[in-house]
Each structure stands twice: as structure tokens, then as C-alpha cells.
Amino acid sequence: LKQVFNKDKTFRPKRKFEPGTQRFELHKRAQASLNSGVDLKAAVQLPSGEDQNDWVAVHVVDFFNRINLIYGTICEFCTERTCPVMSGGPKYEYRWQDDRKYKKPTALPAPQYMNLLMDWIEVQINNEDIFPTRVGKCKEEVL
């Protein structure tokens, strides 16, 4: 289990919601609905009186945290030697492009692709213009 939480790997610590804030309360509500065995359609419906952007932001961050945990459990088995291509089966190969270092779509080993992807997502989530920490400040056109 130590390897899952090794910060040199792709795993990132969870982004926390400050207790006492509206986002924290939305996070608790989302967690409770996912753990209660209720209908998923009902679980993701916007609670009455809540801002849709805040609700979506909470779920995006929770989803990112869960994906990090899942990836953290398998990343030691997917090395550049064992996973030389980032693919979605035999028909699909994913290539990285970020318009900085990788100006054109570039084939990368899966671990390198995943590290770049998780870093990129983390930058987006931590961008206050996209995911502000103050409730009600989301840019509607982004979400």
C-alpha cells in the first residue's frame, strides 16, 4: 500500500473542501448519496436551491480524486516497458498534445501520458478561473 501513496507516482493528494463552507456541505451530500445505494440518476440531480456550477465542480473534483486512487493502485504494473503505447484497445491510440512541449499529437508510453494527463487535470482543477474556491463564482461558459 505504500506504493499507492508514493508522491513520486501519479497519485495526488485529495483536494480538500474547507469544513463549514457550502462546497464542503455539497461534497458531504454527494458522498452520502453515492454511499447510500440510491438511484444514481437521483444522486446526481441538482439539489434544490443549489448552484449548478458548484454542484458540477464538486463532482468533477471527487471524480478526479477517485480516478487518482484507482490509477495509483495499478500504475506500478504499467511501466514504459509493459505499456509502451497509451491505447484504448487495438483500435485506439491516444497521443499527447499540449501546445507547449508537445506541439503535435505525440505517441507516448502509457505512464508518461497518464502523468501528463493527471498534471494537466490538476492544473485545471486548481485554476481559480475555472474552479473558484468561493461558491457561486464559476464561469458559466467553462462548465
BELBELRA-V413986 format. One record per residue. N is the residue number from 0. SS is DSSP state (hx for helix, st for strand, lp for the rest). PSI is psi as a letter, one per 20 degrees, with the letter a starting at -180 (NA if undefined). BURIAL is I if it has 16 or more other ideal C-beta (glycine too) atoms within 10 Angstrom, else O. Layout:
BEGIN
{{N | SS | PSI | BURIAL} {N | SS | PSI | BURIAL}}
END
This chain:
BEGIN
{{0 | lp | h | O} {1 | lp | h | O} {2 | lp | h | O} {3 | lp | h | O} {4 | lp | j | O} {5 | lp | o | O} {6 | lp | i | O} {7 | lp | i | O} {8 | lp | a | I} {9 | lp | h | I} {10 | lp | p | I} {11 | lp | q | I} {12 | lp | q | O} {13 | lp | q | O} {14 | lp | p | O} {15 | lp | q | O} {16 | lp | p | I} {17 | lp | p | O} {18 | lp | q | O} {19 | lp | i | O} {20 | lp | r | O} {21 | hx | h | I} {22 | hx | h | I} {23 | hx | g | O} {24 | hx | g | I} {25 | hx | g | I} {26 | hx | g | I} {27 | hx | g | O} {28 | hx | g | O} {29 | hx | g | I} {30 | hx | g | O} {31 | hx | g | O} {32 | hx | h | I} {33 | hx | h | O} {34 | hx | i | O} {35 | lp | i | O} {36 | lp | j | O} {37 | lp | r | O} {38 | lp | p | O} {39 | hx | h | O} {40 | hx | g | O} {41 | hx | h | O} {42 | hx | h | I} {43 | hx | i | O} {44 | lp | q | O} {45 | lp | p | O} {46 | lp | q | O} {47 | lp | p | O} {48 | lp | j | O} {49 | lp | q | O} {50 | lp | p | I} {51 | hx | g | O} {52 | hx | h | I} {53 | hx | g | I} {54 | hx | g | I} {55 | hx | g | O} {56 | hx | g | I} {57 | hx | g | I} {58 | hx | h | I} {59 | hx | g | I} {60 | hx | g | I} {61 | hx | g | I} {62 | hx | g | O} {63 | hx | g | I} {64 | hx | g | I} {65 | hx | g | O} {66 | hx | h | I} {67 | hx | g | I} {68 | hx | g | O} {69 | hx | g | O} {70 | hx | h | I} {71 | hx | h | I} {72 | hx | i | O} {73 | hx | i | O} {74 | hx | h | I} {75 | hx | i | O} {76 | hx | i | O} {77 | lp | n | O} {78 | lp | r | O} {79 | lp | h | O} {80 | lp | g | O} {81 | lp | h | O} {82 | lp | m | I} {83 | lp | i | O} {84 | lp | p | O} {85 | lp | o | I} {86 | st | r | O} {87 | lp | l | O} {88 | lp | a | O} {89 | lp | i | O} {90 | lp | i | O} {91 | lp | p | O} {92 | st | p | O} {93 | lp | p | O} {94 | st | q | O} {95 | st | p | I} {96 | lp | p | O} {97 | lp | j | O} {98 | lp | j | O} {99 | lp | e | O} {100 | lp | h | O} {101 | lp | n | O} {102 | lp | h | O} {103 | lp | q | O} {104 | lp | p | O} {105 | st | p | O} {106 | st | p | O} {107 | lp | q | I} {108 | lp | q | I} {109 | hx | g | I} {110 | hx | h | I} {111 | hx | g | O} {112 | hx | g | I} {113 | hx | h | I} {114 | hx | g | I} {115 | hx | g | I} {116 | hx | g | I} {117 | hx | h | I} {118 | hx | g | O} {119 | hx | g | O} {120 | hx | g | I} {121 | hx | h | O} {122 | hx | g | O} {123 | hx | g | O} {124 | hx | h | I} {125 | lp | i | O} {126 | lp | o | O} {127 | lp | h | O} {128 | lp | h | O} {129 | lp | g | O} {130 | lp | m | I} {131 | lp | q | I} {132 | lp | i | O} {133 | lp | p | O} {134 | lp | q | I} {135 | lp | j | O} {136 | lp | j | O} {137 | lp | q | I} {138 | lp | o | O} {139 | lp | h | O} {140 | lp | h | O} {141 | lp | g | O} {142 | lp | NA | O}}
END
